[in-house]
């Protein structure tokens, strides 16, 4: 059943766990946040985008649900702005720590503190390497640029308590185990409570859409798709299939084994499509047209290019293909004979 609560009206999904739907000012028009009862107060999981519509929802929640009860901690699944955007604002308002993995925090810091001019140069070189015309560079920089929030309004290390895979967080006298994954982000934290047979999955497990797995200038040589596939296998093999999955987008569901296998199968099919298409040296733009053979807007084009590169890097890391630069500086991939 594709139902969701109204924004600002938390819905109880299991004992002590409430689903809070918050709108987003982007194409993916919502995020699911989670409120957990915690003895004398609350725990917040993920914060929403730093935008007036999100702050308005939180103001309603504080007035009608949280009221005078303390918020004991804020847990952030990963660094993406719809998840971490209001974490600092909430932490300062509630005078409580932010729980986050080191991988997510330090990657977040590297992005918000990067030099704008240096990044522009990297983006220009990246766009050339992909095989796009120069005018795409400005669109890429605009999409990836930081907002103008001052540094002291962002999450600072002094606010944080770091968590990692297999850590146990006690909330309302129940243990929530940290289950980490990566590929979509560096060290994404899911939260699994065996007592409730419930897992807050963030972007690691969503019922009908696949999280973007991309290569950009900051992780150009890495293998995020390999990491993502390993993370899908980990969730498939370690989380009981009867577990209620609470995702960051769309609706709660059960059946994580089949869902993770579906994601694995989809990516393996994409890899096979690439293998069959690389008869002659191919650029990332040409490879993107193989995997995403439909009309795309600017943001979709950039996301699709990043995901195409992740698939190319997967094959590159396994020595199935090699890469060289042509005379125009465009990356060309070809099969290893």
HELIX and SHEET records of a PDB file:
HELIX    1   1 UNK A   52  UNK A   61  1                                  10    
HELIX    2   2 UNK A   62  UNK A   66  3                                   5    
HELIX    3   3 UNK A   81  UNK A   84  1                                   4    
HELIX    4   4 UNK A   87  UNK A   94  1                                   8    
HELIX    5   5 UNK A  102  UNK A  112  1                                  11    
HELIX    6   6 UNK A  116  UNK A  130  1                                  15    
HELIX    7   7 UNK A  135  UNK A  144  1                                  10    
HELIX    8   8 UNK A  151  UNK A  153  5                                   3    
HELIX    9   9 UNK A  157  UNK A  159  5                                   3    
HELIX   10  10 UNK A  217  UNK A  219  5                                   3    
HELIX   11  11 UNK A  224  UNK A  238  1                                  15    
HELIX   12  12 UNK A  256  UNK A  277  1                                  22    
HELIX   13  13 UNK A  284  UNK A  291  1                                   8    
HELIX   14  14 UNK A  298  UNK A  317  1                                  20    
SHEET    1   A 7 UNK A  11  UNK A  14  0                                        
SHEET    2   A 7 UNK A  17  UNK A  23 -1                                        
SHEET    3   A 7 UNK A  30  UNK A  38 -1                                        
SHEET    4   A 7 UNK A  41  UNK A  45 -1                                        
SHEET    5   A 7 UNK A  70  UNK A  75  1                                        
SHEET    6   A 7 UNK A  97  UNK A 101  1                                        
SHEET    7   A 7 UNK A 160  UNK A 163  1                                        
SHEET    1   B 5 UNK A 168  UNK A 171  0                                        
SHEET    2   B 5 UNK A 174  UNK A 181 -1                                        
SHEET    3   B 5 UNK A 188  UNK A 193 -1                                        
SHEET    4   B 5 UNK A 198  UNK A 202 -1                                        
SHEET    5   B 5 UNK A 244  UNK A 247  1                                        
SHEET    1   C 2 UNK A 321  UNK A 325  0                                        
SHEET    2   C 2 UNK A 331  UNK A 335 -1                                        
END                                                                             
